[in-house]
Amino acid sequence: MKILSIEFKKSVLNICDIPRDRKPEIAFAGKSNVGKSSLLNTLWGRKNLAKTSNTPGKTRTINFFDVNNKFYMVDLPGYGYAEVPLKIKEQWNKLMFEYLTQSENLRLVVVLIDSRHGPVEKDHQLLDFLEEHEIPTLLVATKVDKLGNAQRKILLDKIKKELHLDEDAILLPFSSQTKEGVAPLWRIIEEILSDR
């Protein structure tokens, strides 16, 4: 996909504030520090439009980015970071739940899993939730550049096995460093957007 324009639209802390202009939405979810902001910046060919940080739990709002004035890419708050106060965690969970179940324009949730560590309990919970609510989901294994070739196959197979994925299921390897996965991810997004 050719990026003609990309613009930060708004940060949302309350489901009432999500954009109402009916553009389709592609959301990105994953645990804190899984590489969500880096992936988005890589897809967009920008340096710091989505704010990256070494501090887990930096994204605390749902952030909407308008792409080509045609659809939104939605950066969801990272989950599972222990040092965030419980009250804030509960707020995130409520916001995520409301967004995922109430957005009428959500077309796909891209769930990021760190290829080095595999899925954590919160990943399992999110994937079960998405399946239960029949929300289309794509799995992306991030940071694959940090794995050797032999290690890579073993760890990606392990993730597939742990998540009970069948042969046809896509687990897309992705690296913000080498740009591996950028073209196939855009292809899938374009297919999803042209489906309706």
FITORRO-374833 format. One record per residue: z, x, y of N, C-alpha, C, O in turn. Coordinates in pm, whole numbers, padded with zeros to 5 digits, always signed. Layout:
<nodes>
ZXYZXYZXYZXY;...
</nodes>
This chain:
<nodes>
+00000+00084-00119+00000+00000+00000+00000+00088+00125+00072+00188+00133;-00081+00048+00220-00086+00123+00345+00019+00064+00441+00017-00056+00470;+00109+00150+00487+00212+00105+00582+00154+00112+00722+00136+00221+00778;+00126-00003+00779+00075-00008+00915+00190-00014+01015+00184+00044+01123;+00296-00085+00975+00414-00091+01061+00538-00115+00976+00533-00186+00876;+00646-00055+01018+00775-00079+00952+00879-00083+01062+00889+00006+01145;+00957-00191+01059+01051-00211+01168+01183-00264+01114+01186-00358+01035;+01293-00202+01159+01424-00254+01123+01440-00387+01194+01429-00395+01317;+01465-00493+01117+01473-00627+01176+01617-00663+01214+01646-00693+01330;+01707-00658+01114+01847-00691+01145+01940-00655+01030+01897-00642+00915;+02069-00640+01064+02176-00625+00965+02250-00757+00956+02275-00823+01058;+02285-00796+00836+02345-00926+00815+02478-00912+00742+02487-00845+00640;+02582-00976+00796+02714-00979+00732+02747-01120+00684+02848-01142+00617;+02660-01214+00720+02683-01353+00683+02549-01413+00641+02447-01394+00707;+02551-01486+00531+02427-01540+00475+02353-01631+00574+02231-01645+00567;+02427-01692+00667+02364-01780+00768+02268-01703+00858+02180-01763+00921;+02284-01570+00863+02207-01490+00959+02080-01428+00901+02009-01355+00971;+02050-01456+00774+01929-01394+00718+01806-01451+00789+01807-01565+00833;+01698-01371+00799+01578-01420+00869+01526-01549+00806+01527-01566+00684;+01480-01639+00890+01434-01771+00843+01284-01788+00858+01234-01900+00859;+01211-01676+00868+01067-01688+00892+00984-01694+00763+00861-01683+00766;+01053-01711+00649+00988-01738+00520+00902-01624+00464+00822-01646+00373;+00918-01504+00519+00844-01391+00460+00907-01356+00325+01029-01364+00310;+00824-01316+00227+00880-01277+00098+00971-01154+00112+00954-01071+00202;+01068-01145+00021+01167-01037+00026+01170-00960-00106+01173-01019-00214;+01169-00829-00094+01189-00739-00208+01321-00667-00181+01332-00591-00084;+01422-00690-00265+01555-00633-00241+01579-00511-00330+01525-00500-00440;+01662-00419-00279+01694-00295-00349+01845-00286-00366+01920-00294-00269;+01889-00270-00492+02031-00269-00523+02066-00150-00609+01980-00095-00679;+02192-00109-00605+02238+00001-00689+02375+00047-00645+02422+00012-00536;+02438+00125-00731+02572+00173-00694+02564+00270-00577+02457+00324-00546;+02676+00291-00513+02682+00382-00399+02630+00520-00439+02661+00570-00547;+02552+00580-00351+02496+00715-00370+02395+00727-00484+02375+00836-00538;+02330+00616-00521+02229+00622-00627+02094+00670-00571+02003+00706-00647;+02081+00669-00437+01957+00716-00374+01871+00605-00317+01749+00620-00304;+01936+00492-00283+01862+00375-00234+01793+00402-00100+01674+00377-00085;+01869+00454-00004+01811+00481+00129+01702+00588+00120+01599+00578+00187;+01725+00689+00037+01623+00795+00018+01496+00737-00042+01385+00772-00001;+01512+00647-00141+01395+00584-00202+01317+00504-00098+01194+00514-00092;+01387+00425-00017+01319+00344+00084+01246+00432+00184+01130+00407+00215;+01313+00534+00234+01249+00625+00331+01125+00692+00269+01025+00713+00337;+01134+00726+00141+01021+00789+00071+00905+00691+00059+00789+00727+00083;+00935+00567+00022+00830+00465+00012+00760+00444+00146+00639+00426+00152;+00839+00448+00252+00784+00423+00385+00719+00546+00449+00648+00534+00548;+00746+00664+00391+00696+00787+00453+00767+00815+00584+00708+00870+00677;+00895+00776+00592+00976+00799+00712+01096+00885+00674+01133+00896+00557;+01156+00947+00776+01270+01035+00746+01402+00958+00738+01472+00965+00637;+01437+00885+00844+01571+00827+00850+01574+00682+00897+01668+00641+00966;+01474+00604+00859+01476+00464+00900+01590+00392+00827+01670+00321+00889;+01596+00410+00695+01713+00365+00620+01812+00480+00625+01780+00592+00585;+01932+00453+00674+02030+00560+00696+02083+00614+00564+02137+00540+00482;+02067+00747+00546+02122+00811+00427+02254+00877+00465+02278+00910+00581;+02340+00895+00365+02471+00955+00392+02525+01017+00265+02494+00972+00154;+02606+01121+00282+02676+01178+00166+02803+01099+00137+02867+01119+00033;+02839+01008+00228+02957+00926+00209+02918+00798+00136+02844+00716+00190;+02968+00782+00011+02934+00660-00061+02984+00536+00013+03086+00541+00082;+02910+00426-00001+02952+00301+00062+02914+00292+00207+02975+00215+00283;+02813+00368+00249+02771+00369+00390+02707+00236+00430+02734+00183+00538;+02622+00181+00341+02557+00054+00372+02655-00059+00342+02689-00083+00227;+02700-00128+00447+02798-00234+00427+02742-00372+00462+02810-00473+00448;+02619-00373+00507+02555-00499+00544+02427-00511+00464+02384-00416+00399;+02366-00629+00468+02232-00646+00411+02135-00616+00524+02135-00682+00627;+02050-00514+00503+01959-00469+00608+01816-00508+00577+01764-00478+00470;+01753-00577+00672+01617-00627+00656+01520-00539+00733+01538-00513+00852;+01415-00493+00663+01309-00412+00725+01177-00487+00709+01137-00524+00599;+01111-00510+00820+00985-00584+00821+00869-00486+00797+00848-00393+00874;+00795-00509+00689+00684-00420+00652+00551-00489+00683+00522-00597+00631;+00471-00425+00767+00338-00475+00803+00340-00618+00858+00239-00689+00856;+00456-00660+00905+00472-00797+00957+00437-00902+00851+00400-01015+00883;+00450-00861+00721+00410-00948+00611+00525-00983+00517+00532-01095+00465;+00617-00887+00495+00728-00910+00402+00846-00821+00439+00833-00727+00517;+00962-00854+00381+01083-00775+00406+01117-00689+00285+01106-00733+00170;+01160-00567+00314+01229-00487+00213+01375-00490+00254+01409-00462+00369;+01460-00526+00159+01599-00557+00189+01691-00456+00121+01692-00445-00001;+01766-00384+00202+01859-00281+00152+01996-00347+00135+02064-00379+00233;+02036-00365+00008+02165-00429-00021+02277-00326-00022+02253-00208-00048;+02400-00369+00007+02513-00274+00007+02532-00211-00131+02521-00280-00233;+02561-00081-00134+02591-00014-00261+02722-00067-00316+02809-00110-00241;+02736-00064-00448+02859-00117-00508+02929-00010-00591+02870+00090-00631;+03057-00035-00615+03130+00045-00714+03200+00168-00659+03238+00256-00737;+03218+00178-00527+03285+00297-00475+03433+00271-00456+03472+00179-00384;+03517+00352-00520+03660+00324-00530+03736+00330-00397+03833+00257-00379;+03694+00416-00304+03775+00436-00185+03752+00334-00074+03815+00341+00032;+03663+00239-00099+03643+00132-00001+03756+00031-00018+03786-00008-00131;+03820-00014+00091+03929-00111+00079+03886-00236+00003+03772-00282+00015;+03979-00291-00075+03952-00407-00160+03894-00524-00081+03803-00592-00129;+03944-00547+00038+03899-00659+00121+03748-00645+00151+03673-00742+00147;+03706-00521+00182+03565-00496+00212+03481-00515+00086+03372-00571+00091;+03533-00467-00028+03462-00485-00155+03439-00633-00184+03329-00673-00224;+03542-00714-00163+03531-00858-00188+03428-00921-00095+03352-01010-00135;+03426-00874+00029+03330-00923+00129+03187-00892+00084+03098-00977+00090;+03165-00766+00037+03034-00726-00014+02992-00815-00129+02881-00867-00132;+03084-00832-00226+03052-00910-00345+03011-01051-00309+02914-01105-00364;+03084-01112-00217+03055-01249-00174+02917-01254-00107+02836-01342-00134;+02893-01157-00019+02766-01151+00054+02649-01132-00043+02548-01201-00033;+02664-01038-00137+02559-01011-00236+02532-01136-00320+02417-01174-00339;+02639-01199-00369+02626-01319-00452+02550-01428-00376+02457-01488-00427;+02593-01452-00251+02529-01557-00171+02383-01526-00145+02296-01613-00155;+02356-01400-00111+02216-01363-00083+02129-01381-00208+02023-01443-00201;+02174-01326-00320+02093-01329-00442+02071-01470-00495+01969-01497-00559;+02165-01560-00469+02151-01696-00522+02093-01793-00420+02043-01899-00457;+02099-01759-00291+02058-01856-00189+01929-01821-00115+01870-01908-00052;+01886-01695-00121+01762-01662-00050+01644-01728-00119+01619-01706-00238;+01571-01810-00045+01457-01881-00103+01332-01793-00108+01231-01829-00169;+01339-01677-00042+01220-01591-00031+01228-01465-00117+01138-01381-00114;+01335-01452-00193+01354-01333-00276+01256-01335-00392+01256-01428-00472;+01172-01233-00402+01070-01226-00508+01107-01128-00619+01069-01148-00735;+01182-01022-00583+01211-00916-00680+01334-00840-00636+01353-00813-00517;+01419-00804-00734+01530-00711-00707+01501-00583-00783+01489-00582-00906;+01491-00473-00708+01471-00342-00768+01610-00281-00786+01680-00253-00688;+01650-00262-00912+01784-00207-00941+01770-00059-00972+01699-00020-01065;+01840+00023-00893+01833+00168-00909+01948+00217-00997+02064+00177-00980;+01913+00305-01092+02013+00365-01180+01993+00515-01177+01880+00563-01190;+02101+00589-01159+02093+00735-01154+02056+00786-01294+02132+00767-01389;+01941+00851-01304+01891+00895-01435+01985+00993-01503+01985+01004-01625;+02066+01066-01424+02155+01168-01482+02278+01107-01550+02332+01164-01644;+02320+00989-01500+02447+00933-01547+02432+00801-01622+02524+00757-01691;+02315+00738-01609+02295+00610-01676+02368+00497-01605+02431+00518-01502;+02360+00377-01662+02420+00261-01596+02572+00263-01601+02632+00305-01701;+02634+00218-01491+02779+00201-01487+02808+00052-01512+02717-00030-01521;+02935+00020-01524+02974-00118-01555+02918-00218-01453+02873-00327-01489;+02920-00179-01325+02871-00270-01220+02720-00293-01233+02671-00400-01198;+02646-00193-01283+02502-00213-01309+02483-00321-01416+02400-00410-01401;+02562-00310-01523+02554-00410-01631+02585-00549-01576+02516-00646-01608;+02689-00557-01493+02728-00687-01437+02616-00745-01351+02585-00864-01359;+02555-00658-01267+02448-00705-01181+02328-00750-01264+02272-00857-01238;+02289-00671-01363+02174-00705-01445+02197-00835-01523+02105-00916-01539;+02319-00853-01573+02353-00979-01643+02340-01097-01546+02287-01203-01581;+02390-01077-01425+02387-01180-01321+02242-01217-01287+02208-01335-01277;+02158-01115-01269+02017-01139-01234+01945-01212-01347+01863-01301-01323;+01976-01173-01470+01913-01239-01586+01958-01385-01594+01878-01475-01615;+02087-01405-01577+02145-01540-01583+02082-01633-01478+02061-01752-01504;+02053-01578-01361+01995-01659-01252+01841-01650-01248+01777-01699-01155;+01785-01587-01352+01639-01576-01367+01571-01517-01243+01469-01567-01197;+01632-01411-01192+01577-01341-01075+01494-01223-01126+01548-01138-01198;+01365-01215-01091+01282-01103-01138+01342-00968-01098+01387-00949-00984;+01343-00876-01194+01413-00749-01175+01325-00634-01222+01254-00645-01322;+01330-00524-01149+01263-00400-01190+01368-00289-01191+01445-00273-01096;+01369-00211-01300+01463-00099-01310+01396+00032-01272+01286+00064-01318;+01464+00107-01185+01413+00237-01141+01518+00343-01170+01634+00329-01131;+01477+00450-01239+01567+00563-01267+01547+00669-01159+01442+00732-01153;+01649+00688-01074+01636+00780-00960+01674+00924-00998+01734+00949-01102;+01637+01016-00910+01676+01157-00917+01625+01227-01043+01691+01317-01096;+01507+01185-01093+01455+01246-01217+01415+01392-01196+01401+01466-01293;+01396+01433-01071+01361+01574-01045+01476+01668-01083+01455+01788-01099;+01595+01613-01098+01711+01696-01132+01726+01717-01283+01818+01784-01329;+01633+01659-01360+01638+01671-01506+01527+01760-01559+01415+01759-01507;+01559+01839-01661+01454+01914-01732+01374+01817-01818+01418+01705-01841;+01256+01859-01865+01167+01769-01941+01232+01710-02066+01223+01590-02089;+01297+01795-02147+01358+01748-02271+01475+01655-02239+01490+01548-02300;+01556+01697-02144+01674+01619-02103+01630+01483-02048+01694+01381-02073;+01522+01484-01974+01470+01362-01911+01438+01254-02014+01480+01139-02000;+01363+01292-02118+01326+01194-02220+01451+01139-02289+01463+01019-02311;+01543+01228-02322+01666+01187-02391+01745+01087-02304+01788+00982-02353;+01763+01120-02175+01845+01036-02087+01776+00903-02055+01843+00800-02050;+01645+00904-02034+01575+00778-02007+01576+00687-02130+01592+00566-02118;+01559+00747-02249+01567+00668-02373+01707+00610-02391+01724+00497-02436;+01807+00690-02354+01947+00646-02366+01974+00525-02274+02042+00430-02314;+01919+00530-02152+01935+00417-02058+01870+00292-02116+01929+00184-02115;+01747+00308-02168+01676+00193-02226+01756+00132-02341+01766+00010-02355;+01812+00220-02424+01888+00174-02540+02015+00102-02493+02049-00006-02543;+02085+00162-02398+02211+00104-02350+02189-00033-02284+02275-00121-02291;+02073-00049-02220+02044-00176-02153+01969-00274-02243+01928-00382-02200;+01950-00234-02371+01882-00319-02470+01742-00359-02422+01701-00475-02436;+01670-00263-02365+01534-00292-02316+01436-00284-02433+01447-00196-02518;+01341-00376-02436+01241-00370-02542+01132-00268-02505+01133-00210-02397;+01040-00249-02597+00935-00147-02581+00855-00164-02452+00818-00066-02387;+00828-00291-02416+00742-00318-02301+00814-00310-02165+00750-00306-02060;+00946-00308-02170+01023-00309-02043+00995-00182-01962+00982-00072-02017;+00986-00199-01832+00960-00085-01743+01091-00026-01694+01177-00096-01641;+01106+00105-01714+01211+00183-01649+01135+00291-01573+01092+00390-01632;+01119+00271-01445+01030+00355-01366+01102+00481-01318+01198+00471-01241;+01057+00600-01361+01117+00724-01311+01079+00745-01164+00965+00722-01125;+01177+00789-01083+01151+00804-00939+01222+00929-00886+01334+00960-00925;+01153+00997-00795+01214+01112-00726+01173+01111-00579+01055+01109-00546;+01273+01111-00492+01245+01119-00348+01197+01260-00311+01131+01278-00209;+01231+01358-00394+01192+01496-00367+01045+01521-00399+00970+01575-00317;+01003+01480-00520+00867+01509-00565+00770+01393-00539+00649+01409-00554;+00823+01277-00500+00745+01154-00474+00695+01089-00604+00612+00998-00600;+00746+01136-00718+00710+01070-00844+00759+00925-00840+00872+00897-00800;+00673+00835-00881+00712+00694-00889+00672+00612-00767+00676+00489-00771;+00633+00679-00657+00600+00607-00533+00480+00513-00556+00489+00394-00527;+00368+00567-00607+00247+00485-00625+00269+00369-00722+00232+00256-00691;+00329+00394-00842+00350+00281-00933+00445+00175-00877+00425+00056-00901;+00547+00217-00801+00640+00121-00744+00569+00032-00641+00591-00089-00638;+00485+00094-00557+00408+00014-00460+00314-00083-00533+00297-00197-00489;+00253-00038-00643+00161-00125-00718+00235-00250-00768+00184-00361-00757;+00354-00229-00823+00434-00341-00875+00472-00436-00762+00464-00558-00777;+00514-00380-00648+00551-00462-00532+00430-00545-00486+00443-00664-00457;+00314-00481-00480+00193-00553-00437+00159-00667-00533+00119-00775-00491;+00173-00641-00665+00147-00745-00765+00239-00864-00745+00197-00979-00748;+00369-00834-00725+00469-00939-00705+00435-01022-00581+00444-01145-00583;+00398-00953-00474+00369-01022-00348+00243-01107-00357+00233-01211-00292;+00147-01064-00439+00021-01141-00447+00028-01252-00552-00066-01330-00566;+00140-01259-00626+00155-01358-00732+00161-01500-00682+00116-01592-00750;+00216-01521-00561+00232-01660-00515+00140-01690-00401+00140-01802-00349;
</nodes>
